[in-house]
Amino acid sequence: MKKILAGFGMLLGLYLIARAAAEPFVIDVTDPASYRLDWGGPSLAGVLLVHCGPGLVSAALIGLGVRSWWRGRAAARAARAARAGR
């Protein structure tokens, strides 16, 4: 169950990252009328915070998770190498 939830969280996080990357290209940042009624509007900073913020948080959390996973694998490899060297 934990792996299923982690997989779902990863998919959701990747979606949010893609959405954050696309948002500046979807709206016309030079025309306030294009984002005035969006969530976080009427200011550009609010719109970008609401639409890009979750993607940035997801990228940070996924990065920390991958870093932790990678370090755990490296520690396991080192432990196996130490046992094999005896």
Secondary structure by P-SEA (a helix, b strand, c coil): caaaaaaaaaaaaaaaaaaaaacccccccccccccccccccccaaaaaaaacaaaaaaaaaaaaaaaaaaaaaaaaaaaaaaaaac
